[in-house]
């Protein structure tokens, strides 16, 4: 028997509204809230939340001496088209050179790593 159920994944960042807008452009959904806490409500009922973190330091990728802490896997039908779109929205590539793999790694505008996956 489970003790709890997952409520929402929360990303610390310097500007919650800006990062929520980035992910809304990537995933769809609506951005709700202002200030230190902003929610992205996805059309299927799931959500991501974004919390202001003064002194935020983004994870390093790759960094064998530092932890990436977590990353999001985002499933896409076409890696090339998705890559073009996220780069136009402000993502930056972290590990996207190997075109034979079924995934590529990027950083969102606040520096959190995420993968586009054609899995």
Buried (B, 14 or more C-beta within 10 A) or exposed (E): EEEEEEEEEBBBBBBBBBBBBBBBBBBEBEBEBEEEBBBBBBEEEEBBBBBBBEEBEBBBBEEEEEEBEEBBEBEBEEBEEBBEBBEEBBBEEBBBEEEEBEBBBBBBBBBBBBBBBBE
